[in-house]
Structures are given as structure tokens and as C-alpha cells.
Amino acid sequence: MKKIKILFEDKNVLVIDKPAGIIVHSDGKSKPARRDSHSGGEKTIADWILLNYPSIKNVGEPILIEKKGGKIEKILRPGIVHRLDKETSGVLLIAKNKKTFDFLKEQFQNHKIKKVYRAFVYGSVSDPKASLATGKRGVINVPIGRSQKDIQAYTAGRGAREPLRDAVTEYIILNKFTDTNNEIKKKEVLHQYSFIEAYPKTGRTHQIRVHMRYINHPIVSDPIYRGNKDLALRMKRLALHSLSITFQLPSGELKTVESPLPLDFKKVINTYINHS
């Protein structure tokens, strides 16, 4: 497993910098990694927690999955109060004891925790209309449900299967750029991209990915939602990074922890934005 960087830690919480390509916890489908082996099985963030923080083992809420033959498999999610998709990098918050887990869980349920993401998306995103309520932020307020066509995917608005769940994502445009120096090609949608910062106000599965697809600007190299668009900007993975999280510590202190942009994001910025 890639080395996991610790961004913040005290007696109650652990905040790590999750690398892209690692799942947070098993879904019961992939073969679990053997703890006594360096090969075989898919290693998870949960495996890393159990290895380095064994006292957290029973903190949190495990999931029970029914396997073939009716056998129930218990999947531990030690201290995990939220998750990031496998290909998403960045800030991940972990509780080190039950009292803190419940405290953080309540903050998530009441939408008190603020998360900030960065992403590259296909196309030139239109500048949001300024308003007194949202300032210059764009707002996508469209409920999300499972896709009727793909059981692994989600859909915003019409075409989604019930039950639909409210979902709100705000965003700003940091840069608009192209992947070419050719003045004629620059005008073609195929070569246009945007660098955005997103603020999910709710915590639905795949929310930012689904909402950006809804406004016809899917995240670059998204394996599920990019449709027939090619991998782009030399990004071989989903171009989504969890930049920061702001939450309240049990002491009452408001804490913001930030993850630096990963190398693949910096390469895109230096190659296409700083030189444009």
C-alpha cells in the first residue's frame, strides 16, 4: 500500500491524506488483503487503520453483507465517519473513540461539517449568475437517486429511481483553459476544460460527480459519468481531490485540515493553466 500521510492527530481524531487508488473499506465483493502478506487481496484504508491503530477496531459502525449460502460477512469500518471514492484523493476524517465517532457523526448528519473539493471538468463552465444568497457561487440543487440503467451509478433529477434524496452542491470556477496552443482548436468544446472548487452541502454518494454530469460538465476521466468522453489532461484517474474539511473537535475548537494538491493535479496546472 502507498504510504499514508497523517495531516492531523490528537487523542480523539485522526485526519489522513488518502491517496487515489485505495478504497476506504471493503464492499464485500473484492478479496480482502491478508494481514500477514504483502501480496494478494485489495488493501484498504480500514486495513491500514487496523494495522496502525488496533485500538480503533470496534469504533464505528460495521456493515453486514449477506454472501452466497446465506453467510453474513461483517465488514469493519474502524473509526470511519465518511468515505471518499476509490479514485478520489485527499482529506479523510477518522474517529479514535466511540464518543468522538458519535460527536462527528452528528455533525455530518446536521450538515455542520464543511468540505471543499477541487476538480477538473470537461468543457468551459458558464460563469454563475451572482445573487445576494450565493454570491458568485453556482448552485446545483437537484435530488439524486440510483440510475435505472446502471446499478453502480447514480442520477440527478429525472430518470433516477426512487427514493430520491435531496442534494445540493455549490461551486466556483477557478480557471478556464484548453489543452492546445492551436488558436482554432481552442474554440472547440473538445479542447476546453475548467478547474473548479466544489462545496457539497449534503453528503450523497457520488454527489459532486453526478451533479457535474447533470450540468453537462462531468469530471475529467470519471470512469462512470464521463460518458463517451476520452480520458484527458493526462489524468488516468478521476480528477477529484478532497482539499479540506472543517469540523468541531470535542473540545469545542473549530478545526480546518487541508490536503495539498497531489502531484497529478499540479502537473495539470503547470502544463495547461500556468502556461496558457
C-alpha positions as CSV (number, residue, x, y, z in Angstrom):
1,M,0.0,0.0,0.0
2,K,1.1,3.6,-0.7
3,K,2.4,5.4,2.4
4,I,-0.4,7.2,4.2
5,K,0.4,10.7,5.4
6,I,-1.1,11.9,8.6
7,L,-2.4,15.5,8.3
8,F,-3.6,16.0,11.9
9,E,-3.9,13.8,15.0
10,D,-4.8,14.2,18.7
11,K,-6.3,11.8,21.2
12,N,-9.7,11.9,19.6
13,V,-9.3,12.3,15.9
14,L,-7.1,11.3,13.0
15,V,-7.1,13.1,9.7
16,I,-5.2,11.4,6.8
17,D,-4.3,12.2,3.3
18,K,-5.9,9.4,1.3
19,P,-4.0,8.6,-1.9
20,A,-6.0,7.9,-5.1
21,G,-6.5,4.3,-6.0
22,I,-7.2,2.9,-2.5
23,I,-10.7,2.1,-1.3
24,V,-11.7,3.2,2.2
25,H,-13.2,-0.1,3.2
26,S,-14.2,-3.4,1.6
27,D,-17.5,-3.7,-0.1
28,G,-17.6,-7.4,0.4
29,K,-17.0,-8.2,-3.2
30,S,-13.3,-7.7,-3.5
31,K,-10.9,-10.2,-1.9
32,P,-9.7,-8.8,1.4
33,A,-5.9,-8.4,2.0
34,R,-4.2,-10.9,4.3
35,R,-2.7,-9.1,7.2
36,D,0.4,-11.4,7.2
37,S,1.1,-10.9,3.5
38,H,2.4,-8.2,1.2
39,S,0.6,-9.6,-1.8
40,G,-2.9,-10.8,-2.6
41,G,-6.2,-9.1,-2.0
42,E,-7.1,-5.4,-2.2
43,K,-5.7,-3.4,0.7
44,T,-8.0,-0.7,2.1
45,I,-7.7,2.3,4.4
46,A,-9.5,0.2,7.0
47,D,-6.7,-2.4,6.8
48,W,-4.2,0.4,7.4
49,I,-6.1,1.7,10.4
50,L,-6.4,-1.8,11.9
51,L,-2.7,-2.3,11.5
52,N,-1.5,1.0,12.9
53,Y,-4.4,1.8,15.3
54,P,-5.7,-1.6,16.6
55,S,-7.5,0.1,19.5
56,I,-9.9,1.7,17.0
57,K,-11.1,-1.7,15.7
58,N,-14.5,-1.6,17.3
59,V,-15.1,2.1,16.9
60,G,-17.9,3.0,14.4
61,E,-20.5,1.0,12.6
62,P,-19.6,-2.2,10.7
63,I,-21.7,-3.2,7.7
64,L,-23.2,-6.7,7.4
65,I,-23.3,-8.3,3.9
66,E,-25.0,-11.5,3.0
67,K,-22.8,-13.8,1.0
68,K,-23.7,-16.9,-1.0
69,G,-25.3,-19.6,1.1
70,G,-26.8,-17.1,3.5
71,K,-23.5,-16.5,5.3
72,I,-23.2,-13.0,6.8
73,E,-19.9,-11.2,6.5
74,K,-19.1,-8.4,8.9
75,I,-17.0,-5.6,7.4
76,L,-15.3,-3.4,9.9
77,R,-15.2,0.4,9.3
78,P,-12.9,1.3,12.2
79,G,-13.5,5.0,13.1
80,I,-14.7,5.8,9.6
81,V,-17.4,8.5,9.7
82,H,-17.4,9.4,6.0
83,R,-15.8,8.0,2.9
84,L,-14.1,9.0,-0.4
85,D,-14.4,7.1,-3.7
86,K,-11.5,4.9,-4.6
87,E,-10.0,7.3,-7.1
88,T,-10.6,10.4,-5.1
89,S,-7.6,11.7,-3.2
90,G,-7.4,13.9,-0.1
91,V,-8.7,14.6,3.4
92,L,-10.3,11.7,5.3
93,L,-11.5,12.1,8.9
94,I,-11.3,9.2,11.4
95,A,-12.6,9.0,15.0
96,K,-10.4,7.3,17.5
97,N,-13.1,6.5,20.1
98,K,-16.8,5.9,20.2
99,K,-17.7,9.2,21.9
100,T,-15.9,11.2,19.2
101,F,-17.4,9.0,16.5
102,D,-20.9,9.8,17.7
103,F,-19.9,13.5,18.0
104,L,-18.6,13.7,14.4
105,K,-21.5,11.6,13.0
106,E,-24.0,14.1,14.5
107,Q,-22.1,17.0,12.8
108,F,-22.3,15.2,9.4
109,Q,-26.0,14.5,9.9
110,N,-26.7,18.1,10.7
111,H,-24.5,19.4,7.8
112,K,-22.2,21.2,10.2
113,I,-19.1,19.8,8.6
114,K,-17.7,21.8,5.7
115,K,-15.9,20.1,2.9
116,V,-14.0,21.6,-0.1
117,Y,-13.1,19.8,-3.2
118,R,-11.1,20.6,-6.3
119,A,-11.8,19.1,-9.7
120,F,-11.0,19.4,-13.4
121,V,-14.1,19.1,-15.6
122,Y,-14.8,18.8,-19.3
123,G,-15.9,22.0,-21.1
124,S,-16.0,25.7,-20.3
125,V,-18.4,26.1,-17.4
126,S,-20.6,29.2,-17.7
127,D,-20.0,31.8,-15.0
128,P,-22.7,31.5,-12.3
129,K,-25.1,34.4,-12.0
130,A,-24.3,36.4,-8.9
131,S,-27.0,36.7,-6.3
132,L,-27.4,38.0,-2.7
133,A,-27.9,34.5,-1.4
134,T,-25.0,32.7,-3.0
135,G,-22.6,35.4,-4.1
136,K,-20.8,34.3,-7.2
137,R,-21.2,30.6,-6.5
138,G,-23.0,28.3,-8.8
139,V,-25.7,26.2,-7.1
140,I,-26.9,22.7,-8.2
141,N,-29.9,21.8,-6.2
142,V,-31.2,18.6,-7.7
143,P,-32.1,15.3,-5.9
144,I,-30.1,12.2,-6.5
145,G,-31.2,8.5,-6.8
146,R,-29.8,5.3,-8.3
147,S,-29.6,5.1,-12.0
148,Q,-32.2,2.9,-13.8
149,K,-29.6,1.8,-16.3
150,D,-26.6,1.0,-14.1
151,I,-26.9,-0.3,-10.6
152,Q,-23.5,1.1,-9.7
153,A,-24.3,4.6,-10.9
154,Y,-26.5,7.4,-9.6
155,T,-28.5,10.0,-11.5
156,A,-29.7,13.5,-10.7
157,G,-33.3,14.6,-11.4
158,R,-35.4,12.8,-14.0
159,G,-34.5,9.2,-14.7
160,A,-33.4,8.4,-11.2
161,R,-35.0,5.6,-9.3
162,E,-36.9,6.2,-6.1
163,P,-36.2,7.1,-3.4
164,L,-34.7,10.4,-4.4
165,R,-32.6,12.2,-1.8
166,D,-32.1,16.0,-1.6
167,A,-28.6,17.0,-2.8
168,V,-27.0,20.5,-3.0
169,T,-23.6,21.3,-4.4
170,E,-22.2,24.8,-4.7
171,Y,-19.1,25.6,-6.8
172,I,-16.9,28.4,-8.2
173,I,-14.7,28.4,-11.3
174,L,-11.0,28.8,-10.6
175,N,-9.8,28.7,-14.2
176,K,-10.9,28.0,-17.7
177,F,-8.3,26.6,-20.0
178,T,-7.6,24.5,-23.1
179,D,-5.3,21.5,-23.8
180,T,-3.9,23.0,-27.0
181,N,-2.0,26.0,-28.2
182,N,-3.7,26.0,-31.6
183,E,-5.9,29.1,-31.7
184,I,-8.5,27.5,-33.9
185,K,-8.8,24.3,-31.8
186,K,-9.0,26.4,-28.6
187,K,-12.5,27.4,-29.8
188,E,-13.6,23.8,-30.0
189,V,-15.5,22.3,-27.0
190,L,-13.4,19.2,-27.3
191,H,-10.3,21.1,-26.1
192,Q,-11.9,23.2,-23.4
193,Y,-11.8,22.5,-19.6
194,S,-12.5,24.1,-16.3
195,F,-10.8,23.9,-12.9
196,I,-13.5,24.2,-10.2
197,E,-13.8,24.3,-6.4
198,A,-16.9,22.5,-5.1
199,Y,-18.7,22.7,-1.8
200,P,-21.1,19.8,-1.2
201,K,-23.8,20.9,1.3
202,T,-25.1,17.3,1.5
203,G,-23.2,14.1,1.5
204,R,-24.8,11.8,-1.1
205,T,-22.8,9.1,-2.8
206,H,-21.0,10.3,-5.9
207,Q,-22.7,13.7,-5.3
208,I,-20.2,16.1,-7.0
209,R,-19.6,13.6,-9.8
210,V,-23.4,13.2,-10.5
211,H,-24.1,16.9,-10.2
212,M,-21.3,18.0,-12.6
213,R,-22.6,15.4,-15.1
214,Y,-26.1,16.9,-14.6
215,I,-24.9,20.3,-15.8
216,N,-23.0,18.6,-18.7
217,H,-19.6,19.1,-17.3
218,P,-18.5,15.7,-15.9
219,I,-15.3,15.4,-14.0
220,V,-12.3,14.6,-16.2
221,S,-11.5,10.9,-16.6
222,D,-14.5,9.8,-14.4
223,P,-14.9,6.1,-15.1
224,I,-18.7,6.1,-14.6
225,Y,-20.0,9.5,-15.5
226,R,-17.9,10.9,-18.3
227,G,-20.0,9.1,-21.0
228,N,-18.2,8.9,-24.3
229,K,-15.6,11.4,-23.5
230,D,-11.9,10.3,-23.5
231,L,-9.5,10.3,-20.6
232,A,-8.0,13.7,-20.7
233,L,-5.3,16.1,-19.3
234,R,-3.0,13.1,-18.7
235,M,-5.3,12.2,-15.8
236,K,-5.5,8.4,-15.6
237,R,-7.9,8.6,-12.6
238,L,-10.9,10.6,-11.6
239,A,-9.8,14.2,-11.4
240,L,-11.3,14.9,-7.9
241,H,-9.4,15.9,-4.8
242,S,-10.8,16.4,-1.2
243,L,-9.0,19.7,-0.4
244,S,-10.1,20.4,3.1
245,I,-12.5,19.6,5.9
246,T,-13.7,21.9,8.7
247,F,-15.2,20.3,11.8
248,Q,-15.6,20.8,15.6
249,L,-13.3,18.9,18.0
250,P,-14.8,17.5,21.2
251,S,-13.0,20.4,23.0
252,G,-15.3,22.8,21.0
253,E,-12.4,24.1,18.8
254,L,-13.3,24.5,15.2
255,K,-10.6,22.8,13.1
256,T,-9.8,23.0,9.4
257,V,-7.4,20.4,7.9
258,E,-6.2,20.8,4.4
259,S,-4.6,18.3,2.0
260,P,-2.0,19.7,-0.5
261,L,-2.9,19.2,-4.2
262,P,-1.4,15.9,-5.3
263,L,1.3,15.6,-8.0
264,D,-1.0,14.8,-10.9
265,F,-3.1,17.9,-10.2
266,K,0.0,20.1,-10.0
267,K,1.1,18.7,-13.3
268,V,-2.1,19.7,-15.0
269,I,-1.9,23.2,-13.5
270,N,1.7,23.6,-14.6
271,T,1.2,22.1,-18.0
272,Y,-2.1,23.7,-19.1
273,I,-3.0,26.6,-16.8
274,N,0.2,28.3,-15.8
275,H,1.4,28.2,-19.4
276,S,-1.8,29.3,-21.0
